[in-house]
């Protein structure tokens, strides 16, 4: 029983790790996508 | 051995894999998705190759022969887009799908459904791009770089181009996120970062590059789209915009893209050379740091693609010197590959032959890159066939030979059969000879002043164009051997009876039966297995 719980804990930790890494890199991609457009808008509105 | 094989067969019986079309459309297994990526990449390689044949046919002799100039320009544009985004990048993603989980002891990719989505976007993206050949005004013809204002003059094909680029970008970004997440979270216990095979390392760094620069390309083409349809003037001088700014943004994506295409090849060559030299890789950690340095430098060299647009002297010097700096980590790699072979017990099976050709011919492409980096000289070379020769040396005997080396290296592990060695060596020698007949004369043409992207040329360029075209046709024809060899291997190749297909191979993939079971590493490999398969 104890082993099963430990495994569940491990799986849960891994799932959280996967979710966190995926979201972090998704946000980085979004930042690069919008970043240049925002920069160009700012440059154009000067 | 027989026991291992029986074990593999036993595994195959209990695969529980779906059958029929559902297996592929709903695929979440990394091996199935990897196979689909590779088949897709192969198909695009032949379609893009057919476009190259049209280009070489038209350039066989001066004067207009077969196609009109607009169609010729569409061929150069589509050939580039198909080969870069349709053939080489999906081939790397296919190899990553197949090999990364096997090499790090993971049961699958971390995000299998996202993996399916990443793949299935691609056929629609390229269907859209290719269907632009049939709309009024023809397919995009302004070059794959899509420089405004020329690109904005495209007809109905323009939004199709932009949308297909967006889809390719989304597919690449999602694929890259999947690779990073898998490597960060699903490595077997004991598989530390500095124990990972170099193919995994180079792919991890490639994935970082993809996540950083593909959105930049998407941003740039979004701005082109709004300039064209929504009255913005990001790149339109008449409205206060700056067309040169597009070039800066495009090459901020474009130069790292070059390394996206080549870094996984560095990884594959770093696996193949030790295997067939029967020696550990010389300087494993130096290879990792060199790869990371190349990736970092790739972000600060972009303007060497556009020296002639005019920029301050300080900027020209900066981009010239930063570009030359890339020769140092690249030199470290070439030195380490060479030193790995030194006093090794070398044999020359097809993967090793392709890896060696890569080593020699990619280096030629690297040297012509250094020549192009020199600002005053670049004023002479800019937009000539010298540039065409340079990047084709990097991408064909570089990236494409890297992919072929990888397929010949891992194919027996994938299908459990050995391919026809004699035919594979024929494939190698024909490719290696004719790739040089095809591209080496283009250096001479460029130095003599022949511009790129033209369907007709002055008569003094005739001889080398004829040689180049003959090389092109022979290279193109010899590529049909590749799918035939693979097909023959799958259908009737000699059974492989060992886990370790190649005597000198190291790595977790060689601890699995051949063919690799449909579900592998359900239980992570033990420390002892990881240590036995450790890369160095």
Interface residues (C-beta under 8 A of the other chain):
Chain A: X14 X17 X18 X21 X22 X25 X26 X28 X29 X30 X31 X32 X33 X34 X35 X36 X37 X40 X43 X44
Chain B: X110 X111 X114 X173 X176 X177 X180 X181 X184 X185 X186 X211 X212 X213 X214 X215 X216 X218 X219 X220 X222 X223 X233 X234 X240 X241 X245 X249 X252
